[in-house]
Amino acid sequence: MTMMTSPPEAPLSTQGLAGKSAIVTGSTSGIGLGIARAFAGAGMSVTLNGFGDKAEIDRTRGELEETFSVRIAYSAADMTKPDEIAGMVTEATKTFGKVDVLVNNAGIQHVEGIETFPIPKWDAIIAINLSAAFHAIRAAVPSMKARNWGRLINIASAHALVASPYKSAYVAAKHGILGLTKVVALETAEFGITCNAICPGYVLTPLVVQKPLSLRDVDPSAARPSPSKSQTERPPCPTRTRAPPPPAISTDSGCRSRSPELSPACS
């Protein structure tokens, strides 16, 4: 007896993505390229963005198009320049007819103590790791609202939740990404748009590998004097009385969505 088998279904997380269009910033290597590859595998058209060797970028585009039978574009937009970021969104819209998904992934790093941290490095990290996401979202949201559908994904970091020494600009920018994500999620929830942040830990990407060894492996405890005994001994905490619980407050703050699909944006 011949058994009929159905073709394998796409994973639930990628169902419905075929035919949609995405922009992934910082996607010529590392996490961004991995995201772009996953989108292409789900049948999406993708605009890559980032710096790198032109021949290598062309090779990557061709490999993705041939492997997944999708269209892959490339934008060399500089993430420190608002006009180029807006132009990237405009060009992707012209190329693919729309931008359904925007992934803000571009990022740089510099590790140094606060008192000697170079001001140009601070400005560049804030521009690329934080402000670029604002400019891209600002450019992409109007057409998403008009179509009542869009997905905004910001790649934050574990450093959006906790701090590490010698990373003042990076930690500040990633904390800012979380705040931006929350605001945009609330503003766009009524329009079929979700905005979420992902906070990965360390991933072996060029951003990590290219940092000088002395900065990647610095021992924070060896970079500053050991505290004296008086600094480490703390007086006992006074006994505290727990305050009474606050009165019950309605959780309905006006964050309603037209579809149950949007409820995560309101949580």
The 8 nearest C-alpha neighbors of each residue, nearest first, counted from 0:
[[1, 2, 3, 4, 5, 6, 7, 8],
 [2, 0, 3, 4, 5, 6, 7, 8],
 [1, 3, 0, 4, 5, 6, 7, 8],
 [2, 4, 1, 5, 0, 6, 7, 8],
 [5, 3, 2, 6, 7, 1, 8, 0],
 [4, 6, 7, 3, 8, 2, 9, 1],
 [5, 7, 8, 4, 9, 3, 10, 2],
 [8, 6, 5, 9, 4, 10, 11, 14],
 [7, 9, 6, 10, 11, 14, 5, 13],
 [8, 10, 14, 13, 11, 7, 41, 12],
 [11, 9, 12, 13, 14, 8, 41, 7],
 [10, 12, 14, 13, 9, 8, 15, 16],
 [11, 13, 10, 14, 9, 15, 16, 41],
 [14, 12, 11, 10, 16, 41, 9, 15],
 [15, 13, 11, 16, 9, 12, 10, 17],
 [14, 16, 17, 13, 18, 19, 41, 12],
 [17, 15, 19, 14, 13, 41, 43, 18],
 [18, 16, 42, 43, 19, 15, 41, 14],
 [17, 19, 43, 42, 16, 20, 44, 15],
 [18, 20, 43, 16, 17, 99, 44, 21],
 [21, 19, 44, 98, 99, 43, 45, 100],
 [22, 20, 100, 45, 101, 98, 99, 46],
 [21, 23, 46, 101, 45, 102, 100, 24],
 [24, 22, 102, 47, 26, 101, 103, 46],
 [25, 23, 48, 105, 104, 26, 103, 102],
 [24, 26, 105, 49, 48, 104, 31, 27],
 [27, 25, 31, 32, 24, 28, 48, 47],
 [26, 28, 49, 32, 25, 48, 47, 56],
 [29, 27, 32, 26, 31, 30, 25, 205],
 [30, 28, 204, 31, 32, 33, 205, 26],
 [29, 31, 33, 32, 34, 28, 204, 26],
 [32, 30, 26, 34, 33, 29, 25, 104],
 [31, 33, 26, 28, 35, 34, 27, 30],
 [32, 34, 30, 36, 31, 35, 37, 29],
 [35, 33, 37, 31, 32, 36, 30, 38],
 [36, 34, 32, 38, 37, 33, 39, 31],
 [35, 37, 39, 33, 34, 38, 32, 40],
 [38, 36, 40, 34, 39, 35, 33, 41],
 [39, 37, 41, 35, 40, 36, 43, 34],
 [40, 38, 43, 36, 42, 41, 37, 67],
 [39, 41, 37, 38, 42, 67, 36, 43],
 [40, 42, 38, 39, 17, 43, 13, 16],
 [43, 41, 17, 39, 40, 18, 69, 16],
 [44, 42, 39, 19, 17, 18, 38, 20],
 [43, 45, 20, 70, 69, 71, 21, 19],
 [46, 44, 21, 71, 22, 20, 43, 47],
 [47, 45, 72, 22, 73, 71, 21, 23],
 [46, 48, 73, 26, 23, 72, 74, 45],
 [49, 47, 24, 74, 25, 26, 73, 75],
 [50, 48, 25, 27, 26, 75, 24, 51],
 [49, 51, 75, 27, 48, 52, 25, 77],
 [52, 50, 53, 49, 56, 27, 55, 54],
 [51, 53, 55, 54, 56, 50, 57, 27],
 [54, 52, 56, 55, 57, 51, 50, 58],
 [53, 55, 57, 56, 52, 58, 59, 51],
 [54, 56, 58, 52, 57, 53, 59, 51],
 [55, 57, 59, 53, 58, 54, 52, 60],
 [58, 56, 60, 54, 59, 55, 53, 61],
 [57, 59, 55, 61, 56, 60, 62, 54],
 [60, 58, 56, 62, 57, 61, 63, 55],
 [61, 59, 57, 63, 58, 62, 71, 64],
 [60, 62, 64, 58, 59, 63, 65, 57],
 [61, 63, 59, 65, 60, 64, 66, 58],
 [64, 62, 66, 60, 61, 65, 67, 59],
 [63, 65, 69, 68, 61, 62, 67, 66],
 [66, 64, 62, 68, 63, 67, 61, 69],
 [67, 65, 63, 64, 62, 68, 69, 40],
 [66, 68, 69, 64, 40, 65, 63, 39],
 [69, 67, 64, 65, 66, 70, 63, 42],
 [70, 68, 64, 67, 44, 42, 39, 71],
 [69, 71, 44, 64, 72, 45, 68, 43],
 [72, 70, 45, 44, 46, 60, 64, 69],
 [73, 71, 46, 47, 45, 70, 74, 60],
 [72, 74, 47, 46, 48, 75, 71, 60],
 [75, 73, 48, 76, 47, 87, 46, 72],
 [74, 76, 48, 49, 77, 73, 50, 87],
 [77, 75, 83, 74, 84, 78, 87, 48],
 [78, 76, 79, 80, 83, 75, 84, 49],
 [77, 79, 127, 80, 131, 76, 84, 81],
 [78, 80, 126, 77, 127, 81, 131, 123],
 [79, 81, 78, 83, 82, 77, 84, 76],
 [82, 80, 84, 83, 134, 85, 79, 131],
 [83, 81, 85, 84, 80, 86, 87, 134],
 [82, 84, 86, 76, 85, 80, 81, 87],
 [83, 85, 87, 81, 86, 82, 76, 135],
 [86, 84, 82, 88, 87, 83, 138, 81],
 [85, 87, 83, 89, 84, 88, 90, 82],
 [86, 88, 84, 90, 85, 89, 83, 91],
 [89, 87, 91, 85, 86, 90, 92, 139],
 [90, 88, 86, 92, 87, 91, 85, 93],
 [89, 91, 93, 87, 92, 88, 86, 94],
 [92, 90, 94, 88, 93, 89, 95, 87],
 [91, 93, 97, 96, 89, 90, 95, 94],
 [94, 92, 90, 96, 91, 95, 89, 97],
 [95, 93, 91, 92, 96, 90, 97, 72],
 [94, 96, 92, 97, 93, 91, 20, 44],
 [97, 95, 92, 93, 94, 98, 91, 20],
 [98, 96, 92, 95, 99, 20, 91, 93],
 [97, 99, 20, 92, 21, 100, 91, 139],
 [100, 98, 149, 20, 21, 19, 97, 150],
 [99, 101, 21, 150, 98, 149, 151, 20],
 [100, 102, 22, 151, 21, 152, 23, 150],
 [103, 101, 23, 152, 153, 104, 22, 151],
 [104, 102, 153, 24, 132, 154, 105, 23],
 [103, 105, 154, 24, 25, 102, 31, 106],
 [106, 104, 25, 24, 103, 128, 127, 107],
 [105, 107, 128, 127, 104, 108, 25, 124],
 [108, 106, 124, 206, 128, 127, 109, 105],
 [107, 109, 169, 124, 110, 106, 206, 166],
 [110, 108, 111, 166, 120, 107, 169, 168],
 [109, 111, 165, 166, 214, 108, 112, 116],
 [112, 110, 165, 116, 113, 166, 109, 115],
 [111, 113, 165, 114, 115, 116, 110, 164],
 [112, 114, 116, 115, 111, 165, 167, 166],
 [115, 113, 112, 116, 111, 117, 165, 118],
 [116, 114, 113, 112, 117, 111, 118, 165],
 [115, 117, 113, 111, 112, 114, 118, 121],
 [118, 116, 120, 119, 115, 121, 111, 113],
 [117, 119, 121, 120, 122, 116, 123, 115],
 [120, 118, 122, 121, 117, 123, 124, 116],
 [119, 121, 123, 117, 118, 122, 124, 109],
 [122, 120, 118, 124, 168, 119, 123, 125],
 [123, 121, 119, 125, 120, 124, 126, 118],
 [122, 124, 126, 120, 125, 121, 127, 119],
 [125, 123, 127, 121, 126, 128, 122, 107],
 [124, 126, 129, 122, 128, 123, 172, 127],
 [127, 125, 130, 123, 124, 79, 129, 128],
 [128, 126, 131, 124, 78, 79, 125, 129],
 [127, 129, 106, 125, 124, 126, 172, 105],
 [130, 128, 172, 125, 131, 132, 127, 126],
 [129, 131, 126, 133, 132, 127, 125, 134],
 [132, 130, 134, 127, 133, 129, 78, 126],
 [131, 133, 135, 130, 134, 103, 129, 136],
 [134, 132, 130, 136, 131, 135, 137, 129],
 [135, 133, 137, 131, 132, 136, 81, 138],
 [134, 136, 138, 132, 137, 133, 84, 131],
 [137, 135, 139, 133, 138, 134, 140, 132],
 [136, 138, 134, 135, 139, 140, 133, 141],
 [137, 139, 135, 136, 85, 140, 134, 88],
 [140, 138, 136, 137, 141, 135, 142, 88],
 [139, 141, 143, 142, 137, 136, 138, 144],
 [142, 140, 144, 143, 139, 145, 138, 137],
 [143, 141, 145, 144, 140, 139, 146, 97],
 [144, 142, 140, 149, 146, 148, 145, 141],
 [145, 143, 147, 141, 142, 146, 190, 140],
 [144, 146, 142, 143, 147, 141, 148, 190],
 [147, 145, 143, 144, 148, 142, 149, 191],
 [146, 148, 144, 191, 190, 145, 143, 192],
 [149, 147, 191, 192, 143, 146, 144, 190],
 [150, 148, 192, 99, 143, 100, 191, 193],
 [149, 151, 100, 193, 192, 194, 99, 101],
 [150, 152, 194, 101, 100, 193, 102, 195],
 [153, 151, 102, 195, 196, 194, 101, 103],
 [154, 152, 196, 103, 102, 155, 195, 197],
 [155, 153, 197, 104, 196, 103, 198, 152],
 [154, 156, 198, 173, 197, 153, 196, 159],
 [157, 155, 198, 158, 199, 159, 200, 173],
 [156, 158, 198, 200, 159, 160, 199, 161],
 [159, 157, 156, 161, 160, 170, 162, 173],
 [158, 160, 174, 173, 156, 157, 161, 155],
 [161, 159, 158, 157, 174, 162, 156, 198],
 [162, 160, 158, 159, 157, 163, 170, 174],
 [163, 161, 158, 170, 164, 160, 159, 166],
 [162, 164, 166, 165, 161, 158, 170, 167],
 [163, 165, 166, 162, 219, 167, 112, 111],
 [164, 166, 111, 112, 110, 167, 113, 163],
 [167, 165, 110, 169, 164, 168, 170, 163],
 [166, 168, 170, 169, 165, 171, 113, 164],
 [169, 167, 171, 121, 170, 166, 172, 124],
 [168, 170, 172, 166, 171, 167, 173, 108],
 [171, 169, 173, 158, 167, 172, 168, 166],
 [170, 172, 168, 174, 169, 173, 167, 175],
 [173, 171, 175, 169, 129, 170, 174, 125],
 [172, 174, 159, 176, 170, 175, 155, 171],
 [175, 173, 159, 171, 177, 176, 172, 170],
 [174, 176, 172, 178, 173, 177, 179, 171],
 [177, 175, 173, 179, 174, 178, 129, 180],
 [178, 176, 180, 175, 174, 179, 181, 196],
 [177, 179, 175, 181, 180, 176, 182, 174],
 [178, 180, 176, 182, 177, 181, 183, 175],
 [181, 179, 177, 183, 178, 182, 194, 184],
 [182, 180, 184, 178, 179, 183, 177, 185],
 [181, 183, 179, 185, 184, 180, 186, 178],
 [182, 184, 186, 180, 185, 181, 187, 179],
 [185, 183, 194, 181, 264, 182, 187, 186],
 [184, 186, 182, 183, 188, 187, 181, 265],
 [187, 185, 183, 184, 188, 182, 189, 190],
 [186, 188, 190, 184, 189, 192, 185, 183],
 [189, 187, 190, 185, 192, 184, 256, 186],
 [190, 188, 256, 187, 191, 257, 255, 192],
 [191, 189, 147, 192, 188, 187, 144, 148],
 [190, 192, 148, 147, 189, 188, 149, 261],
 [193, 191, 149, 148, 190, 187, 188, 150],
 [194, 192, 150, 264, 184, 151, 188, 261],
 [193, 195, 151, 184, 152, 180, 150, 183],
 [194, 196, 152, 180, 153, 151, 193, 197],
 [197, 195, 153, 152, 154, 155, 180, 198],
 [196, 198, 154, 155, 199, 153, 195, 156],
 [197, 199, 156, 155, 157, 154, 196, 200],
 [200, 198, 156, 157, 197, 201, 155, 202],
 [199, 201, 157, 156, 202, 198, 158, 155],
 [200, 202, 203, 199, 207, 157, 156, 204],
 [201, 203, 204, 200, 207, 199, 30, 29],
 [204, 202, 207, 201, 208, 205, 29, 206],
 [203, 205, 29, 206, 207, 202, 208, 30],
 [206, 204, 208, 207, 209, 29, 203, 28],
 [207, 205, 204, 209, 208, 107, 210, 108],
 [206, 208, 205, 204, 209, 210, 203, 202],
 [207, 209, 205, 210, 206, 204, 203, 211],
 [210, 208, 205, 207, 206, 211, 212, 204],
 [209, 211, 208, 207, 215, 212, 214, 206],
 [212, 210, 214, 213, 215, 209, 208, 216],
 [211, 213, 215, 214, 216, 210, 217, 209],
 [212, 214, 211, 216, 217, 215, 210, 218],
 [215, 213, 217, 211, 212, 216, 110, 210],
 [216, 214, 212, 213, 217, 210, 211, 207],
 [215, 217, 214, 213, 212, 218, 211, 219],
 [218, 216, 214, 213, 215, 219, 222, 221],
 [217, 219, 221, 220, 216, 222, 214, 215],
 [220, 218, 222, 221, 217, 164, 223, 165],
 [219, 221, 218, 222, 223, 225, 224, 217],
 [222, 220, 218, 219, 223, 224, 217, 225],
 [223, 221, 219, 220, 218, 224, 217, 225],
 [222, 224, 221, 220, 225, 219, 226, 218],
 [225, 223, 226, 222, 221, 220, 227, 219],
 [224, 226, 227, 223, 220, 221, 222, 228],
 [227, 225, 230, 224, 231, 228, 229, 223],
 [226, 228, 230, 229, 225, 231, 232, 224],
 [227, 229, 231, 230, 232, 226, 225, 233],
 [228, 230, 227, 232, 231, 233, 226, 234],
 [231, 229, 227, 228, 232, 226, 233, 225],
 [230, 232, 228, 229, 233, 227, 226, 225],
 [233, 231, 229, 230, 228, 234, 227, 235],
 [232, 234, 231, 235, 230, 229, 236, 228],
 [235, 233, 236, 232, 237, 231, 229, 230],
 [234, 236, 233, 237, 238, 232, 239, 231],
 [235, 237, 234, 238, 233, 239, 232, 240],
 [238, 236, 239, 235, 234, 240, 233, 241],
 [239, 237, 236, 240, 235, 241, 234, 242],
 [238, 240, 237, 241, 236, 242, 235, 243],
 [239, 241, 242, 238, 243, 237, 244, 236],
 [242, 240, 239, 243, 244, 238, 245, 237],
 [241, 243, 240, 244, 245, 239, 246, 238],
 [244, 242, 245, 241, 246, 240, 247, 239],
 [243, 245, 242, 246, 247, 241, 248, 240],
 [246, 244, 243, 247, 248, 242, 241, 249],
 [247, 245, 248, 244, 243, 249, 242, 250],
 [246, 248, 245, 249, 244, 250, 243, 251],
 [249, 247, 246, 250, 245, 251, 252, 244],
 [248, 250, 251, 247, 252, 246, 253, 245],
 [251, 249, 252, 248, 253, 247, 254, 266],
 [250, 252, 249, 253, 254, 255, 248, 265],
 [253, 251, 254, 250, 249, 255, 265, 248],
 [252, 254, 251, 255, 250, 256, 265, 185],
 [255, 253, 252, 265, 256, 251, 185, 188],
 [256, 254, 253, 189, 257, 188, 265, 262],
 [257, 255, 189, 258, 188, 261, 262, 254],
 [256, 258, 189, 255, 259, 191, 261, 190],
 [257, 259, 260, 256, 261, 191, 262, 189],
 [260, 258, 261, 262, 256, 257, 263, 255],
 [261, 259, 258, 262, 263, 191, 256, 257],
 [262, 260, 259, 263, 258, 264, 256, 193],
 [261, 263, 264, 265, 259, 260, 256, 266],
 [264, 262, 266, 265, 261, 260, 193, 259],
 [265, 263, 262, 184, 193, 266, 261, 188],
 [264, 266, 263, 262, 254, 185, 188, 184],
 [265, 263, 264, 262, 254, 185, 184, 261]]
